[in-house]
């Protein structure tokens, strides 16, 4: 699966090297969203996509929810409506 933005870097999600990251202290909504995303990507990529609380070496990570990583990436959830979706790619993490 390919995601490209003209103003950012391209990110490729590959079978066997894609994970969903959700922090230990994530809210129930973020955990639910991570599970739904993992289920959808598993079907699209035809492989099991795991939801984990650690970044795995060599994997492209899709981070879900407000967490230290999203804040380090410059995402300020307080400046957006509660149900906003923000997508930002930094290196091999989305």
FENCOR-V303382 format. One line per field, one symbol per residue. ss: DSSP state (H for helix, E for strand, L for the rest). phi: phi as a letter, one per 20 degrees, with the letter a starting at -180 (. if undefined). A space follows every 50 residues. Layout:
# FENCOR-V303382
ss->???
phi->???
This chain:
# FENCOR-V303382
ss->LEELLLLLLLEELLLLLEEEELLLLLLHHHHHHHHHHHHHHHHHHLLLLE EELLLLLLLEEEELLLLHHHHHLLLLHHHLLLLLLLLLLELLEL
phi->.dcccfdceecdedgnbccddcfgefffffffffffffffffffelbfde dcdceegndeddednebgfffffnedffecggefdcdbdcldcd
